[in-house]
Amino acid sequence: MIKMEEVVKIHQLVEKLSLEVVYGDEESLNREITTGDISRPGLELTGYFNYYPHNRLQLFGSKEITFSERMIPEERLMVMRRLCEKDTPAFIISRGLEAPEEMVQAAKEKGLAVLRSPISTSRLLGELSSYLDSRLATRTSVHGVLVDVYGLGVLIQGDSGIGKSETALELIKRGHRLIADDRVDVYQQDELTVVGEPPKILQHLIEIRGIGIIDVMNLFGASAVRGFMQVQLVVYLEAWEKDKKYDRLGSDDAMVEIASVDVPQIRIPVKTGRNVAIIIEVAAMNFRAKTMGYDATKAFEDRLTRLIEENSGNI
């Protein structure tokens, strides 16, 4: 199931980034932001509006403000009015600079908010883009439990009733953190990164058959939960089959696609007596060791190759 996160409104942006409202009424603060792209209207201040991205937040830094100050008031007002389209979300000024009177006047006429931040332009640009990209990204819901295991985002999947939530509960008792149970909303942060988070209705909750729904944060404390996490490893739990052959060396490099990103996957057979939580802990540590350059499987195969070569030399 794919859904689009609700659009971000100006007042939400103000609250999230602690922006100062230079001007803004109820209507302007409820304007919607539909794209994470940010515009710095340098060319537009010179009068070039052929490719003006009017549906973006308009960010003014030192260069834009300094240039506008060299314009005569009438020209400045005319340009500011042209910057105010019906789908322009707002004006934002960085470095705590003063907003030109003509900007505020044009914003009042067109129903736009004028916001200000004390931080540098490049830093503000990064914070705006990061927040908006994450909020406006297309979400895909996947079935499973997402847990933070030793700082690694592990998505536990498997057939219904295999014990995913029970395994996650054991991991939480062992000091790891829950992100989402049963349904995980995932989105692509960039070409190589997929992030998972819980639906609002399921935040901090986990369902255990026979007990019902429990609130992990209330039972185990705030340190037992996280709001979001990068999905770095998928662990698929499957019922043990006696005659099925399983990978015993860990040489299979299986991948699964989540939100258009390939994520490494391992399959763990489940049967009575296996402590799946401990196995997942070890799997997470082993995966991290691989990413740091140590592969136990390769080391074993190298030893085996050397042993064979040594024995063949003695024949």
Backbone bond lengths (Angstrom), bond angles and torsions (degrees), N, CA, C in turn:
res aa  C-N    CA-C-N  psi(-1)  N-CA   C-N-CA  omega(-1)  CA-C   N-CA-C  phi
1 M - - - 1.467 - - 1.513 109.08 -
2 I 1.324 116.90 126.70 1.457 121.48 -179.70 1.524 108.96 -112.88
3 K 1.306 116.55 137.20 1.459 120.10 178.06 1.515 108.81 -140.85
4 M 1.291 115.73 163.37 1.469 120.39 177.96 1.514 108.35 -107.44
5 E 1.301 115.56 129.54 1.463 119.30 176.81 1.522 109.39 -61.84
6 E 1.324 116.62 143.93 1.453 119.98 -179.39 1.523 110.95 -56.81
7 V 1.306 115.32 150.44 1.464 119.34 -179.18 1.527 109.46 -63.30
8 V 1.313 115.00 154.89 1.464 120.76 179.47 1.522 108.63 -90.10
9 K 1.302 116.85 134.40 1.457 120.95 177.45 1.529 109.87 -99.38
10 I 1.322 114.67 156.19 1.461 120.54 -174.56 1.530 111.31 -57.61
11 H 1.315 118.19 -41.41 1.472 119.75 -177.34 1.533 110.67 -65.78
12 Q 1.345 117.68 -29.42 1.465 120.13 176.03 1.525 110.74 -68.55
13 L 1.326 115.45 -39.01 1.463 120.61 177.26 1.523 110.71 -64.64
14 V 1.327 116.30 -41.20 1.467 121.63 178.59 1.522 110.50 -59.63
15 E 1.339 116.31 -45.81 1.466 120.91 -178.32 1.522 111.15 -67.77
16 K 1.330 117.22 -43.04 1.459 121.23 -175.61 1.522 112.05 -66.42
17 L 1.335 117.80 -43.43 1.461 121.50 -175.13 1.526 113.02 -102.41
18 S 1.337 117.01 8.33 1.479 122.03 177.96 1.523 111.25 54.05
19 L 1.322 116.40 51.00 1.459 121.69 -179.26 1.529 110.33 -85.20
20 E 1.315 115.79 148.25 1.466 121.64 175.36 1.523 108.92 -87.44
21 V 1.318 116.73 133.30 1.460 121.14 178.33 1.529 108.31 -91.84
22 V 1.335 116.50 103.05 1.461 121.73 176.63 1.518 109.28 -71.30
23 Y 1.309 115.12 -44.96 1.468 121.12 172.35 1.515 107.87 -145.85
24 G 1.331 115.03 140.06 1.456 119.49 176.15 1.508 111.04 173.87
25 D 1.330 116.15 126.22 1.455 120.27 173.93 1.531 108.44 -103.82
26 E 1.315 116.64 -175.44 1.468 120.87 -176.28 1.525 111.68 -60.30
27 E 1.322 116.28 -40.88 1.474 120.04 -178.10 1.524 111.30 -67.76
28 S 1.326 117.41 -45.63 1.474 120.04 -177.94 1.524 111.67 -68.53
29 L 1.332 117.54 -33.17 1.461 120.48 179.77 1.525 112.09 -77.03
30 N 1.330 116.77 -10.31 1.466 121.15 175.69 1.524 112.07 -100.09
31 R 1.336 117.38 6.04 1.466 119.78 175.47 1.519 109.60 -61.70
32 E 1.332 115.38 151.03 1.455 120.65 -175.47 1.530 111.49 -100.76
33 I 1.330 115.39 144.10 1.460 122.65 173.41 1.518 106.90 -107.11
34 T 1.310 117.87 122.91 1.464 121.40 -174.65 1.518 113.45 -110.69
35 T 1.323 118.49 -4.14 1.454 121.41 179.42 1.523 110.66 -140.71
36 G 1.326 115.81 147.27 1.456 120.00 178.49 1.518 113.52 -84.95
37 D 1.335 117.17 -5.02 1.465 120.53 178.44 1.530 110.33 -72.25
38 I 1.322 115.11 143.26 1.463 121.50 -179.05 1.530 108.86 -117.04
39 S 1.329 116.76 140.42 1.465 121.23 178.93 1.523 110.44 -109.85
40 R 1.346 115.27 136.90 1.471 121.27 170.26 1.528 105.75 -111.85
41 P 1.332 118.07 103.00 1.474 122.17 -167.84 1.530 114.34 -79.05
42 G 1.331 116.85 59.75 1.464 120.03 178.50 1.509 112.37 -71.57
43 L 1.338 117.12 -50.38 1.473 120.59 179.53 1.517 111.26 -63.95
44 E 1.321 116.47 -37.00 1.463 119.78 -178.91 1.533 111.39 -63.13
45 L 1.326 117.15 -32.86 1.468 119.72 178.29 1.527 111.79 -64.52
46 T 1.335 116.75 -22.22 1.469 120.44 177.09 1.518 111.69 -86.05
47 G 1.349 116.07 -5.12 1.451 120.06 179.84 1.514 114.80 102.42
48 Y 1.341 117.83 3.48 1.470 121.27 -178.77 1.533 108.87 -93.07
49 F 1.343 115.93 104.12 1.458 121.30 -176.35 1.533 112.78 -115.17
50 N 1.330 118.64 16.29 1.464 120.94 -176.69 1.525 112.57 -61.18
51 Y 1.330 117.06 -37.01 1.463 120.76 -177.68 1.524 110.88 -124.76
52 Y 1.301 116.44 42.41 1.460 121.35 -177.25 1.530 110.69 -73.15
53 P 1.342 118.83 118.02 1.472 121.85 178.37 1.535 110.51 -82.00
54 H 1.307 115.24 78.47 1.474 121.57 -169.74 1.521 113.85 -71.05
55 N 1.355 118.12 -15.13 1.465 119.10 -178.46 1.532 112.54 -89.74
56 R 1.318 117.59 8.85 1.461 121.74 -179.91 1.529 111.31 -104.63
57 L 1.315 115.91 159.22 1.461 120.47 168.96 1.521 108.72 -61.48
58 Q 1.319 116.97 136.96 1.465 121.97 -178.79 1.527 108.74 -102.26
59 L 1.340 114.82 110.61 1.457 121.06 -174.85 1.528 110.88 -101.08
60 F 1.328 116.22 124.94 1.466 122.52 179.99 1.529 109.32 -109.89
61 G 1.339 115.08 119.49 1.453 120.75 174.44 1.519 110.42 -105.66
62 S 1.321 115.61 -163.21 1.472 120.27 -177.83 1.526 111.76 -60.27
63 K 1.344 117.61 -41.27 1.459 120.90 -177.94 1.524 111.32 -62.82
64 E 1.334 115.96 -47.20 1.462 119.50 -177.65 1.525 111.75 -65.91
65 I 1.336 116.16 -43.98 1.464 119.52 -179.14 1.526 110.50 -66.62
66 T 1.330 117.55 -43.82 1.470 121.25 179.81 1.523 110.93 -61.76
67 F 1.339 116.51 -41.88 1.463 119.56 178.99 1.526 111.05 -65.09
68 S 1.325 116.85 -41.67 1.469 119.58 -178.75 1.522 111.67 -65.46
69 E 1.329 116.78 -30.08 1.463 120.09 -179.90 1.523 112.33 -68.02
70 R 1.332 117.63 -20.79 1.462 121.51 179.51 1.531 111.67 -84.86
71 M 1.314 117.43 -7.13 1.464 121.37 179.44 1.524 109.47 -85.41
72 I 1.317 116.66 154.28 1.462 119.79 174.71 1.536 108.08 -74.26
73 P 1.326 118.60 151.01 1.467 120.91 -174.46 1.534 113.95 -53.20
74 E 1.346 117.41 -42.19 1.469 119.94 -178.58 1.527 111.08 -62.77
75 E 1.329 116.49 -42.56 1.464 120.69 179.58 1.530 110.31 -67.45
76 R 1.307 115.87 -39.84 1.469 120.43 -179.65 1.529 110.06 -63.29
77 L 1.328 117.12 -43.29 1.462 120.91 179.59 1.525 110.90 -64.32
78 M 1.332 116.92 -40.43 1.461 120.95 -179.81 1.530 110.80 -62.85
79 V 1.340 116.98 -43.21 1.471 120.63 179.91 1.522 110.76 -67.55
80 M 1.329 116.96 -42.45 1.464 120.15 -179.65 1.522 110.97 -62.32
81 R 1.330 116.54 -37.70 1.464 119.28 177.33 1.520 111.43 -65.23
82 R 1.331 116.97 -37.75 1.462 120.60 179.38 1.528 111.22 -69.13
83 L 1.336 116.42 -26.96 1.462 120.07 177.69 1.528 112.11 -72.90
84 C 1.319 116.59 -19.29 1.467 121.24 -176.11 1.528 110.74 -92.24
85 E 1.319 116.50 87.56 1.466 121.12 174.42 1.529 108.97 -90.97
86 K 1.326 116.37 167.60 1.470 119.69 -176.52 1.523 112.49 -68.00
87 D 1.360 117.73 -21.13 1.462 120.03 178.65 1.534 112.57 -109.01
88 T 1.334 116.92 12.47 1.469 120.04 175.18 1.525 108.52 -76.36
89 P 1.333 118.87 122.90 1.473 119.85 -173.80 1.527 114.17 -68.39
90 A 1.346 117.15 -51.06 1.470 119.82 -175.96 1.522 109.89 -174.65
91 F 1.350 115.38 166.98 1.456 123.17 169.66 1.527 107.83 -100.21
92 I 1.331 116.62 138.06 1.464 121.10 176.05 1.528 108.44 -129.66
93 I 1.328 116.26 131.88 1.467 122.01 -179.25 1.525 108.61 -114.61
94 S 1.317 116.60 131.96 1.467 121.35 -179.21 1.533 110.90 -95.46
95 R 1.331 115.36 175.57 1.473 124.52 175.02 1.532 113.96 58.01
96 G 1.321 117.99 15.88 1.460 120.95 178.88 1.515 113.98 66.52
97 L 1.341 116.67 22.49 1.470 120.52 -177.98 1.519 111.21 -70.45
98 E 1.331 115.83 155.74 1.460 120.95 179.72 1.530 110.24 -72.72
99 A 1.314 115.47 137.89 1.464 120.21 176.72 1.531 109.12 -79.85
100 P 1.329 118.77 129.49 1.469 120.49 176.56 1.531 110.52 -57.99
101 E 1.328 115.95 142.02 1.472 119.85 179.95 1.519 111.32 -56.72
102 E 1.338 116.19 -37.73 1.466 120.41 -178.32 1.528 111.38 -67.05
103 M 1.329 117.72 -31.27 1.466 120.71 176.23 1.523 110.21 -65.23
104 V 1.339 115.69 -46.72 1.459 119.82 -179.81 1.526 110.52 -64.24
105 Q 1.335 116.81 -40.59 1.460 120.82 179.43 1.525 111.14 -62.22
106 A 1.341 116.29 -47.17 1.464 120.11 179.57 1.522 110.79 -63.93
107 A 1.325 117.09 -38.70 1.463 121.00 179.87 1.527 111.01 -64.77
108 K 1.315 117.00 -40.54 1.466 120.59 177.54 1.518 110.88 -63.63
109 E 1.325 116.49 -42.51 1.473 120.77 -179.47 1.525 111.63 -63.54
110 K 1.346 117.08 -37.62 1.459 121.38 -174.36 1.527 113.90 -100.13
111 G 1.323 117.17 -1.21 1.466 120.21 177.35 1.516 114.62 76.57
112 L 1.345 117.41 35.14 1.467 122.34 177.74 1.529 110.02 -105.79
113 A 1.313 115.45 152.93 1.459 120.34 174.43 1.527 109.60 -91.36
114 V 1.322 115.63 149.21 1.465 122.01 173.23 1.517 106.64 -116.32
115 L 1.328 116.06 120.22 1.462 122.27 -175.37 1.520 110.13 -116.60
116 R 1.328 116.18 161.04 1.454 119.73 -178.84 1.528 109.91 -145.16
117 S 1.344 114.45 146.19 1.461 121.12 177.07 1.524 108.98 -133.83
118 P 1.328 117.80 145.16 1.475 119.87 -179.82 1.528 113.34 -81.15
119 I 1.328 118.67 -10.68 1.465 120.33 -173.58 1.527 111.28 -84.15
120 S 1.324 116.15 168.23 1.464 121.61 -176.61 1.523 111.28 -66.49
121 T 1.326 115.76 159.27 1.463 120.93 -176.18 1.517 111.94 -63.17
122 S 1.333 117.50 -45.95 1.466 120.09 -177.70 1.518 111.79 -65.26
123 R 1.327 116.73 -39.57 1.469 119.78 178.54 1.524 110.64 -68.16
124 L 1.320 117.00 -42.11 1.462 120.79 178.96 1.522 110.49 -63.78
125 L 1.317 116.66 -40.67 1.465 121.16 177.72 1.527 110.49 -59.33
126 G 1.335 116.61 -43.73 1.462 120.44 179.12 1.517 112.57 -64.34
127 E 1.334 117.00 -42.07 1.460 120.56 -179.44 1.527 111.30 -67.69
128 L 1.325 116.70 -40.45 1.464 120.36 177.51 1.524 111.13 -62.13
129 S 1.339 116.63 -48.60 1.462 121.12 -177.80 1.521 111.15 -63.62
130 S 1.330 117.10 -43.75 1.466 121.07 -178.52 1.522 111.05 -62.14
131 Y 1.329 117.01 -46.80 1.464 120.70 -178.61 1.526 111.27 -65.87
132 L 1.316 117.00 -47.13 1.464 120.09 -176.13 1.527 111.74 -69.26
133 D 1.336 117.25 -40.08 1.468 119.74 179.48 1.520 111.27 -61.58
134 S 1.330 116.95 -39.67 1.464 119.75 -179.66 1.523 111.74 -71.34
135 R 1.329 117.42 -37.04 1.461 120.51 -178.71 1.520 113.07 -75.63
136 L 1.328 117.01 -33.68 1.461 120.68 -173.51 1.526 113.23 -96.35
137 A 1.333 117.44 -1.01 1.464 120.31 -178.83 1.531 110.63 -68.69
138 T 1.323 115.56 149.01 1.461 121.29 176.56 1.521 110.06 -69.34
139 R 1.328 116.84 128.70 1.455 122.38 -179.62 1.528 111.04 -96.37
140 T 1.330 115.84 144.44 1.461 122.14 171.54 1.525 107.40 -124.34
141 S 1.305 116.96 130.87 1.462 120.70 179.19 1.525 109.69 -90.90
142 V 1.333 116.67 127.30 1.460 121.30 176.48 1.517 108.89 -121.55
143 H 1.327 115.41 151.60 1.465 120.58 -179.74 1.524 109.06 -86.28
144 G 1.323 116.24 132.66 1.457 120.13 178.69 1.510 111.43 153.18
145 V 1.335 114.88 -173.81 1.464 122.00 179.40 1.529 107.58 -125.72
146 L 1.315 116.71 126.27 1.465 121.25 179.75 1.527 109.11 -103.63
147 V 1.339 115.22 124.25 1.467 121.41 -176.44 1.527 109.36 -130.79
148 D 1.309 115.80 142.76 1.461 122.60 173.63 1.524 107.35 -89.05
149 V 1.341 116.10 108.20 1.464 121.38 -179.22 1.525 108.31 -114.00
150 Y 1.320 116.66 109.62 1.466 122.09 -177.78 1.531 111.74 54.28
151 G 1.326 116.80 38.16 1.455 120.76 179.10 1.504 114.34 79.15
152 L 1.339 117.37 9.39 1.462 122.49 179.58 1.527 108.38 -112.38
153 G 1.330 117.10 129.72 1.456 120.95 179.07 1.517 110.43 -78.42
154 V 1.334 117.06 109.02 1.465 122.80 -176.99 1.524 108.86 -110.86
155 L 1.328 115.99 119.71 1.467 121.63 176.94 1.520 108.08 -96.82
156 I 1.337 116.24 114.98 1.461 121.83 -179.36 1.519 108.52 -93.97
157 Q 1.337 116.62 119.30 1.455 121.75 179.25 1.517 109.60 -124.37
158 G 1.323 116.38 170.02 1.457 121.15 -179.85 1.511 110.19 157.46
159 D 1.334 115.99 175.36 1.457 120.80 179.64 1.521 110.93 -65.16
160 S 1.326 115.03 156.02 1.459 120.42 178.86 1.528 109.81 -60.92
161 G 1.342 115.88 133.74 1.453 121.33 178.37 1.511 114.78 85.05
162 I 1.336 118.58 3.32 1.467 121.82 -178.34 1.523 112.13 -74.71
163 G 1.352 117.25 -19.23 1.460 120.22 177.30 1.515 114.42 110.68
164 K 1.327 117.54 28.21 1.481 120.70 -178.36 1.522 110.99 -64.54
165 S 1.334 117.02 -49.09 1.468 119.99 -176.93 1.520 111.35 -67.90
166 E 1.338 117.13 -38.03 1.460 120.62 178.23 1.528 110.81 -64.03
167 T 1.333 115.80 -39.64 1.466 119.94 177.23 1.529 110.58 -64.43
168 A 1.338 115.56 -42.45 1.464 119.96 178.45 1.530 110.68 -62.47
169 L 1.338 116.96 -38.81 1.459 120.78 179.13 1.528 110.76 -63.83
170 E 1.337 117.01 -39.91 1.462 120.76 176.90 1.531 110.69 -64.20
171 L 1.326 116.67 -38.91 1.468 120.31 177.73 1.524 110.98 -65.08
172 I 1.336 116.67 -39.56 1.463 120.72 178.29 1.530 109.96 -63.17
173 K 1.336 117.13 -41.92 1.469 121.06 177.97 1.521 111.05 -62.97
174 R 1.323 116.66 -26.50 1.461 121.00 -179.12 1.534 111.90 -89.32
175 G 1.339 116.54 7.48 1.466 120.04 172.38 1.511 115.52 103.47
176 H 1.336 118.14 3.68 1.459 120.73 178.75 1.527 109.34 -91.05
177 R 1.321 116.82 176.05 1.467 119.69 -169.42 1.526 113.01 -123.68
178 L 1.321 114.99 139.81 1.462 121.92 179.04 1.519 110.58 -87.08
179 I 1.323 115.87 135.60 1.460 120.27 171.16 1.529 109.48 -104.80
180 A 1.334 117.57 -51.99 1.461 120.31 -178.46 1.517 110.23 -154.19
181 D 1.326 116.00 143.24 1.460 122.02 177.34 1.525 110.10 -117.82
182 D 1.325 115.56 142.38 1.462 124.55 174.14 1.528 112.86 75.78
183 R 1.341 117.71 -55.85 1.458 121.13 178.24 1.516 109.44 -129.66
184 V 1.313 115.26 129.43 1.461 120.81 -179.79 1.523 108.37 -119.29
185 D 1.316 116.42 125.34 1.467 120.93 175.30 1.526 108.10 -88.13
186 V 1.330 116.93 118.53 1.458 121.32 -177.14 1.522 110.04 -116.51
187 Y 1.327 116.17 149.66 1.458 120.93 176.28 1.518 109.49 -147.01
188 Q 1.312 115.84 152.52 1.459 121.87 -178.55 1.517 109.31 -83.10
189 Q 1.331 116.11 116.70 1.461 120.38 178.39 1.522 110.88 -80.98
190 D 1.314 116.28 -40.75 1.457 122.64 172.13 1.520 107.47 -153.39
191 E 1.337 117.96 -170.85 1.457 121.44 -173.85 1.524 113.00 -62.52
192 L 1.336 118.09 -23.80 1.458 121.29 -175.61 1.519 113.65 -116.46
193 T 1.315 117.65 0.39 1.463 120.60 -171.76 1.522 111.44 -127.87
194 V 1.339 115.78 129.06 1.455 121.30 174.20 1.532 107.61 -121.93
195 V 1.320 115.97 135.87 1.463 122.23 -175.70 1.523 109.20 -116.66
196 G 1.326 116.06 140.66 1.458 121.58 178.37 1.515 111.57 -117.35
197 E 1.327 115.59 147.57 1.463 121.42 178.02 1.521 108.69 -150.51
198 P 1.328 118.29 161.92 1.470 120.04 -179.68 1.523 111.59 -84.31
199 P 1.329 117.93 148.64 1.468 119.17 167.94 1.532 108.40 -61.70
200 K 1.309 117.18 148.73 1.467 120.11 -175.35 1.525 112.13 -55.74
201 I 1.337 116.47 -37.62 1.461 119.94 -175.75 1.533 112.31 -69.87
202 L 1.352 117.32 -21.95 1.463 121.10 -177.05 1.529 113.00 -107.59
203 Q 1.315 117.37 7.81 1.465 121.13 -175.69 1.530 111.62 -59.38
204 H 1.339 116.58 125.95 1.465 125.64 177.52 1.523 113.20 72.63
205 L 1.331 118.70 3.18 1.463 121.39 -176.62 1.520 110.95 -102.56
206 I 1.336 115.24 149.52 1.459 121.69 176.29 1.527 107.60 -142.29
207 E 1.334 117.07 141.48 1.467 121.59 -178.26 1.526 109.70 -106.28
208 I 1.317 115.42 125.46 1.458 122.00 177.72 1.522 108.19 -118.27
209 R 1.334 116.01 120.68 1.467 119.44 -179.19 1.529 110.51 -60.34
210 G 1.328 115.18 132.58 1.453 120.96 -178.52 1.511 113.25 95.67
211 I 1.335 116.74 -23.33 1.472 121.15 178.54 1.518 110.38 -110.47
212 G 1.325 115.43 -43.68 1.457 120.34 -177.85 1.519 110.78 110.72
213 I 1.322 115.51 -151.98 1.468 121.11 -178.22 1.515 109.95 -90.59
214 I 1.337 115.78 131.66 1.465 120.40 177.12 1.526 109.20 -122.74
215 D 1.324 115.06 150.30 1.455 121.63 178.22 1.531 107.81 -96.65
216 V 1.320 115.49 107.88 1.462 121.03 -174.71 1.524 111.48 -63.48
217 M 1.331 117.71 -40.30 1.461 120.09 -177.56 1.525 111.03 -65.65
218 N 1.324 118.02 -39.56 1.461 120.49 179.81 1.523 112.05 -69.76
219 L 1.340 116.30 -35.45 1.461 119.86 -176.89 1.528 112.65 -82.36
220 F 1.341 117.76 -38.75 1.462 121.00 -172.37 1.534 113.31 -114.20
221 G 1.328 117.54 -7.33 1.453 120.35 178.24 1.518 112.78 98.54
222 A 1.332 114.95 166.93 1.470 121.15 -175.94 1.524 112.08 -64.88
223 S 1.328 117.98 -25.02 1.466 120.56 -179.02 1.526 112.61 -73.35
224 A 1.337 117.66 -7.01 1.465 121.31 -177.71 1.529 112.76 -92.34
225 V 1.334 117.67 0.23 1.470 120.18 -177.29 1.525 110.19 -133.49
226 R 1.333 114.60 157.66 1.470 122.38 173.39 1.517 108.08 -137.02
227 G 1.338 115.82 154.31 1.462 120.44 -177.81 1.516 113.52 -82.16
228 F 1.335 117.40 -30.06 1.462 121.25 179.70 1.519 108.23 -160.49
229 M 1.342 116.13 165.74 1.456 120.36 -178.06 1.518 109.37 -164.59
230 Q 1.325 115.94 143.57 1.460 120.08 173.58 1.527 109.20 -69.04
231 V 1.322 116.61 134.44 1.463 121.40 176.81 1.530 107.56 -85.49
232 Q 1.331 116.32 109.81 1.470 121.00 -175.43 1.520 113.67 -110.54
233 L 1.332 116.67 -20.97 1.460 120.74 -178.58 1.518 109.42 -149.15
234 V 1.325 115.89 135.66 1.469 121.60 175.96 1.522 108.36 -108.74
235 V 1.335 116.79 125.87 1.463 122.53 176.16 1.521 107.70 -110.67
236 Y 1.333 115.58 117.58 1.472 119.75 -178.60 1.523 108.57 -103.37
237 L 1.338 116.30 119.27 1.459 122.26 178.84 1.525 109.11 -91.02
238 E 1.326 116.16 127.72 1.468 120.21 178.95 1.517 109.65 -132.61
239 A 1.339 115.52 149.52 1.463 120.73 -179.35 1.532 110.46 -65.25
240 W 1.319 115.26 136.37 1.468 121.51 -179.59 1.527 109.99 -64.93
241 E 1.321 116.44 132.60 1.472 122.04 174.40 1.517 107.93 -120.68
242 K 1.311 116.18 126.98 1.458 121.70 -172.50 1.525 113.22 -58.66
243 D 1.328 117.07 -41.44 1.467 120.94 -173.95 1.529 113.46 -92.61
244 K 1.320 117.39 1.14 1.454 119.52 -178.30 1.527 110.13 -86.27
245 K 1.323 116.69 141.19 1.457 121.75 178.28 1.537 109.57 -90.04
246 Y 1.316 114.82 129.96 1.463 120.30 -178.97 1.531 110.33 -113.99
247 D 1.312 114.85 152.99 1.463 120.88 177.63 1.531 108.65 -68.76
248 R 1.342 116.31 118.08 1.464 120.40 -176.70 1.523 112.61 -101.83
249 L 1.325 117.02 -15.44 1.462 120.21 -178.25 1.525 113.32 -102.39
250 G 1.326 116.46 -15.18 1.461 119.20 -177.59 1.509 112.69 76.66
251 S 1.329 116.01 29.65 1.465 120.02 -177.83 1.517 113.34 -92.00
252 D 1.330 116.85 -8.48 1.465 119.96 178.70 1.524 109.55 -77.91
253 D 1.324 116.80 122.23 1.469 121.19 178.63 1.524 109.36 -102.63
254 A 1.340 115.30 71.08 1.465 120.40 -178.20 1.523 110.39 -78.47
255 M 1.316 115.63 146.52 1.462 121.99 177.71 1.529 108.60 -129.69
256 V 1.312 116.39 151.39 1.457 121.78 175.03 1.525 107.95 -132.60
257 E 1.323 117.10 140.93 1.464 120.87 -177.85 1.520 110.50 -89.25
258 I 1.321 115.55 124.99 1.459 122.29 176.71 1.513 108.20 -129.64
259 A 1.317 116.78 119.90 1.472 121.79 -179.52 1.523 110.88 52.56
260 S 1.337 115.68 43.80 1.476 123.32 176.92 1.522 113.66 68.01
261 V 1.336 117.47 16.33 1.464 122.29 177.46 1.527 108.36 -121.53
262 D 1.333 117.78 132.55 1.463 121.86 177.12 1.516 109.71 -79.48
263 V 1.354 115.47 124.87 1.467 121.98 -178.74 1.523 108.66 -120.79
264 P 1.348 118.97 134.77 1.462 120.97 178.11 1.526 111.62 -58.92
265 Q 1.349 115.39 142.18 1.463 120.49 -178.79 1.524 110.03 -131.95
266 I 1.323 116.16 138.31 1.455 121.26 170.28 1.526 108.11 -122.80
267 R 1.334 116.24 149.68 1.458 121.62 -179.29 1.522 108.06 -113.21
268 I 1.332 116.03 128.97 1.460 121.70 -178.34 1.526 109.04 -117.68
269 P 1.348 117.58 118.48 1.471 119.63 176.07 1.526 110.27 -73.44
270 V 1.318 116.51 136.15 1.463 122.22 -175.53 1.518 109.30 -112.76
271 K 1.339 115.84 127.87 1.463 120.67 173.03 1.519 108.08 -147.66
272 T 1.305 116.19 168.14 1.461 121.72 -177.92 1.527 110.47 -57.79
273 G 1.332 114.86 131.97 1.454 119.98 177.27 1.516 114.19 100.57
274 R 1.325 118.24 -15.65 1.462 120.35 179.51 1.531 109.32 -85.33
275 N 1.309 117.03 129.85 1.461 121.22 176.40 1.535 107.14 -88.83
276 V 1.320 115.56 93.00 1.462 121.09 -172.81 1.527 111.28 -66.13
277 A 1.333 117.30 -34.41 1.468 120.47 -179.23 1.526 110.82 -61.09
278 I 1.340 116.64 -45.14 1.469 119.81 179.66 1.525 110.09 -66.06
279 I 1.332 116.84 -38.29 1.466 120.45 179.14 1.535 110.01 -62.02
280 I 1.336 116.92 -41.05 1.462 120.44 179.09 1.523 110.39 -66.92
281 E 1.330 117.50 -38.34 1.469 120.38 175.72 1.527 110.43 -58.01
282 V 1.329 116.06 -48.11 1.464 120.29 -179.38 1.518 110.54 -65.52
283 A 1.348 116.83 -38.87 1.461 120.70 178.45 1.522 110.51 -61.00
284 A 1.341 117.07 -40.32 1.465 121.17 178.83 1.525 110.82 -65.79
285 M 1.335 117.17 -44.04 1.465 120.23 179.16 1.525 110.82 -65.27
286 N 1.334 116.47 -40.20 1.463 120.35 179.61 1.526 111.32 -65.95
287 F 1.330 116.23 -39.17 1.462 120.38 178.09 1.527 110.30 -64.13
288 R 1.324 116.58 -42.24 1.468 119.69 178.52 1.522 110.66 -64.37
289 A 1.326 117.04 -38.29 1.468 120.11 177.59 1.529 110.64 -62.19
290 K 1.338 116.46 -38.92 1.465 120.25 178.47 1.524 111.00 -63.68
291 T 1.326 116.23 -42.15 1.466 119.65 -179.71 1.533 111.27 -66.50
292 M 1.342 116.44 -22.05 1.461 120.85 178.59 1.525 112.21 -92.69
293 G 1.361 115.91 1.86 1.460 119.20 173.34 1.504 116.45 107.67
294 Y 1.353 118.04 -4.06 1.474 119.08 179.16 1.518 109.65 -106.73
295 D 1.340 116.88 120.85 1.457 123.36 179.36 1.522 108.01 -118.10
296 A 1.336 117.35 108.35 1.463 121.47 -177.34 1.525 111.58 -63.20
297 T 1.326 117.30 -36.23 1.461 121.03 178.99 1.524 110.60 -63.31
298 K 1.331 115.90 -45.03 1.461 119.80 179.43 1.527 110.79 -65.58
299 A 1.336 116.05 -38.53 1.461 119.61 178.08 1.526 110.75 -62.28
300 F 1.343 117.09 -41.21 1.467 120.99 178.24 1.527 110.68 -64.59
301 E 1.346 116.02 -44.63 1.461 119.43 -179.66 1.533 111.28 -63.73
302 D 1.341 117.65 -36.37 1.469 121.03 177.20 1.530 110.87 -65.20
303 R 1.343 115.85 -41.63 1.466 119.37 177.83 1.525 110.88 -63.05
304 L 1.349 115.31 -43.19 1.459 120.35 -179.83 1.522 110.76 -62.77
305 T 1.327 116.77 -41.39 1.465 120.68 178.88 1.521 111.16 -62.83
306 R 1.340 116.50 -43.83 1.465 120.33 179.17 1.524 111.47 -63.57
307 L 1.343 116.28 -39.72 1.463 120.73 179.56 1.524 111.03 -63.87
308 I 1.334 116.35 -41.96 1.465 120.86 178.92 1.525 110.19 -63.87
309 E 1.347 115.99 -42.56 1.461 120.02 -179.71 1.528 111.37 -65.10
310 E 1.336 115.92 -39.80 1.467 119.44 179.05 1.528 111.63 -65.49
311 N 1.341 115.42 -41.55 1.471 119.92 -179.58 1.525 111.35 -69.00
312 S 1.375 116.29 -37.10 1.476 118.33 178.53 1.515 110.56 -67.01
313 G 1.347 118.98 -29.59 1.466 120.93 179.54 1.506 111.53 -72.68
314 N 1.349 116.32 -21.44 1.462 119.16 -178.98 1.522 112.93 -89.86
315 I 1.357 116.33 -5.24 1.470 119.80 -179.10 1.522 109.78 -80.81
